[in-house]
């Protein structure tokens, strides 16, 4: 088991060059595209959708300059099924420096269908391509991707927590008929985690001070409880969304151990 990890600096943003497979278009006036650039929306309320009619594989590419370190790769809020697979290719300039492949399958075949991959070490990169094969797992003629993270990871020096919890935030509209029957319309369901770190190091403080700024800006962060977990567990347990950090305290006096709480709520 490895220390939990946070992805705080997403390279899938408006400063990067995003390209991809032909996007799906709406049939409304103006023919608005579900373009790959929608993945750079920091609020996560836009979707990139790629035509997959008579083809199995779609792709998107994230390029930037100069080279920066990346280690974590995430794609979520998809219309894919458990049978979908992926391949990641990383380049530094014209040189391929890393490649990995895997499946979207989650532990026990439950939970969100998402891609989560952690490279063994940080990679200096300028171009990352993600190829996705739906393998017949989508009912539509397009592959929809709502959220993405490609970037570095930060791990605290120690991983001491005895009070962390996970939960589900569900919202439904309930209409009750005159005869007492209840008619439930589900609106959304999202996961969240409350992580109480009880023994953070003083060396962690400069990064900890960034969390309130990210919260105030509405920035999505990636939370991986155990980067060393097997792929199905990574896919099931990883959260991508807003973070709230509690007060930073020093409850152990001269021991100089910092304590705080993180609440990570999955982005819809």
C-alpha positions, 0 to 999 in steps of 0.5 A, spaced: 500 500 500 502 506 498 501 513 501 494 516 498 495 521 492 492 528 490 493 530 483 493 538 483 495 540 476 491 538 470 495 539 464 488 538 460 486 545 460 485 551 456 493 552 455 494 545 452 493 544 445 487 538 445 485 534 438 481 528 437 477 524 433 471 527 429 466 530 434 459 528 435 454 534 433 448 536 435 442 537 430 440 543 433 441 550 430 448 552 430 450 545 430 454 545 436 460 540 437 461 536 443 468 538 441 475 535 445 476 542 448 470 541 452 475 536 457 478 543 458 472 546 462 474 546 469 467 545 472 466 539 468 459 540 466 461 539 458 462 533 454 466 531 449 463 526 444 466 522 439 463 518 433 464 511 433 459 509 428 462 503 424 469 503 428 471 501 435 476 506 437 476 513 438 482 518 441 484 524 444 491 528 444 494 533 449 500 537 447 504 543 451 510 546 451 515 546 454 516 539 457 513 537 464 512 531 469 506 527 469 504 521 472 497 520 473 492 519 467 484 519 468 478 519 464 471 519 467 464 520 467 463 516 460 458 512 457 462 506 456 461 499 459 466 495 463 468 491 457 472 498 454 479 498 454 485 504 453 492 505 451 496 511 453 502 513 449 507 519 452 512 523 448 517 528 449 518 531 443 518 526 437 521 521 442 516 516 445 518 515 452 512 511 455 506 507 453 501 503 457 494 499 456 488 497 460 481 496 461 475 500 464 473 494 468 472 496 476 472 491 482 466 487 482 463 490 475 460 496 479 461 503 480 463 508 475 466 506 469 473 510 468 480 510 466 485 511 472 492 509 471 499 511 475 505 510 472 511 507 476 515 514 476 514 521 473 515 522 466 517 528 462 512 529 457 510 534 451 504 530 448 500 524 451 495 520 447 489 516 450 486 511 445 479 508 447 476 502 444 469 501 446 469 494 444 461 494 443 460 496 450 456 503 448 449 503 446 450 510 442 454 511 436 459 515 440 463 515 446 462 520 451 467 523 456 466 528 461 472 529 465 480 528 464 486 529 468 493 528 466 498 531 470 503 530 476 501 527 483 503 529 490 503 524 496 504 526 503 510 524 507 506 520 512 499 516 511 496 516 518 488 516 518 484 513 523 477 517 521 476 517 514 470 515 511 466 514 504 459 516 502 454 517 497 451 524 495 444 522 492 439 527 490 432 525 487 425 528 486 419 525 490 412 526 488 406 523 492 400 521 489 393 522 493 393 515 494 399 515 497 404 512 492 411 515 491 414 517 484 421 517 485 425 521 479 433 520 480 437 526 479 444 525 480 448 520 485 455 522 486 461 519 491 465 523 496 470 521 501 472 525 508 479 524 509 482 526 516 490 526 516 492 526 523 500 526 522 502 530 516 509 533 516 511 540 516 514 539 509 507 538 507 505 545 509 507 548 502 502 544 498 497 544 504 496 551 503 494 550 496 488 547 497 484 552 499 486 556 493 484 550 489 477 550 493 476 557 492 477 557 484 472 551 483 478 547 481 477 539 480 483 535 483 484 527 483 484 523 489 487 516 489 487 513 496 492 507 494 496 509 487 499 502 488 492 498 488 490 493 482 487 497 476 480 494 478 480 497 485 484 504 482 478 504 477 473 503 483 476 508 488 479 514 485 475 520 485 475 526 481 472 533 483 472 539 488 476 539 495 475 542 501 480 542 506 479 543 514 483 547 518 490 546 519 492 544 526 498 542 530 495 537 536 501 534 538 505 540 540 513 539 540 512 533 535 510 538 530 505 533 526 500 537 522 492 535 522 487 537 517 481 534 513 480 533 506 473 532 503 473 530 496 466 530 492 465 527 485 464 532 480 458 531 476 
